[in-house]
Amino acid sequence: MQPLNHILRHIATTGIVGNAEVEVSGIATDSRRVASRGCFIAVRGTLTDGHDYIHQAIVGGATAVICETLPEALQGSVTYVTVADTAAACGHIAAAYYGFPSKGMRVVGVTGTNGKTTTATLLYKLFEKLGHYTGLISTVDNRIHDRISPSTHTTPDPITLQALLREMADAGCTHVFMEVSSHAIHQHRINGIHFTGGIFTNITHDHLDYHKTFEEYIRVKKCFFDDLSKNAFALTNADDRRGMVMLQNTQAQRVTYSLKAPALIKGKVLENNLSGLVMTVGSHEAHFRLIGIFNAYNLLAVYGAATLLGEDELEVLAVMSGLTGAEGRFETISSTTGQILGIVDYAHTPDALLNVLATINKLRNTGGRLITIVGCGGDRDRSKRPIMAEAACEHSDQTILTTDNPRSEDPEAILDEMETGLDAVHKRRSLRITDRKEAIKTACILAQPGDIILVAGKGHEKYQEVKGVKHHFDDCEELKKAFELLNK
């Protein structure tokens, strides 16, 4: 139990009706999760407005309500607090309720279109091996030292996020690495977090279903760096066209990394093959197990963040040389005979798909073909569908268009939109197989020794969402089954 005025002390209120010293047992933005003597925060969301559920929250036991506008009928036993923006206030309220857990740890946020999961995961693995108790908040999973729990969002809601940070602090974590999505920045989910540093990976075509314009998407990403304190660091990719834009208004220490442009943290790729990368990082040379130029950037970001956090350069590189990437990110699976290579990757944007295709085409043996399986998610940015199909066909010998997560949309309609990006030549080199499992099996049947099969779009996901229902589906699992069938 905590006094209401104690958890409100870091936000500006516009009015209070009732007893501000009332003690509350918890906080919630979902009226169904309000505990007896709890505090309900009425947040206006994209689909629902929490103000419509104030009465339900009170019936459920709320003795305090934080809202933007007071309901018409007030309950005498309830304290009402008004603020200008409940979404913006929620993170600060949650941070206060959980005792500002981020202030006792070094929290680094990773934002960008691609590379967030790999960069955050590599940092987690690195700092664990360096002997630190470390937390991870990512698209794939959340980790508190060696305890792993599944993830439901790239960046959780502010109450869940602060509760998770409290767990990490109580477990003795000294460092936390977290993905910061553009949705989370725009919806103020990260408010109340004291960031030690921020990392920008890159920015490309994505989430325009939500942000509407690319300019707005860039602006939202930039807000994360604008809000960093002067004691934090802002580490950006100088080779990205918008990399320096992220630093324009930040108070934080500005640090750049690159493979091409002048930068404080400079890298150069010496070798890039299926056994990994050989690079110079600053004045040092190192071998890494990760593959591809896109991973060279991720590795530079990890190295830069680690050294900015005070770790020894040589020790960092020694540990990094043995690290593997995140699940479902350029994950390789060989056929039972070892003659066909399968690659599962989360690439679900045009740029990410092009990066993976370019990497494979640079590394594959002459004579071997590339067969790409690709789909596009439903209820998401429709404009990228023809671009994804065109990219796959342009850079593959054979393409199979299939479902991803159709969600509430008709899978056939999604494939129709993807096919609008194909000319006559590309159509002849593509197949359309709606069932993703059958698409993977077909690719394996078509493959010959020396070929590579890329299964793109879902990566680590263990489900396929159709008409609002999530069914178990794992690209790695299906690829392994299909390879096994080839020998029967």
GIMOZI-V281962 format. One record per helix or strand of 2 or more residues. SS is the DSSP state (~ for helix, > for strand). FROM is the first residue (numbers start at 1). LEN is the number of residues. If there is no record, write none. Layout:
BEGIN
<<SS;FROM;LEN> <SS;FROM;LEN>>
END
This chain:
BEGIN
<<>;2;2> <~;4;4> <>;13;5> <>;23;2> <>;27;2> <~;31;3> <>;39;3> <~;50;10> <>;64;4> <>;79;5> <~;86;12> <~;101;4> <>;106;6> <~;116;14> <>;134;4> <>;141;4> <>;147;4> <~;158;13> <>;175;5> <~;182;5> <>;195;6> <~;208;4> <~;214;13> <>;233;5> <~;245;3> <>;253;6> <>;265;9> <>;276;6> <>;284;5> <~;293;16> <~;313;8> <>;331;4> <>;341;5> <~;350;14> <>;370;5> <~;382;13> <>;398;4> <~;411;9> <~;424;5> <>;430;3> <~;436;11> <>;452;5> <>;463;4> <>;469;4> <~;475;11>>
END
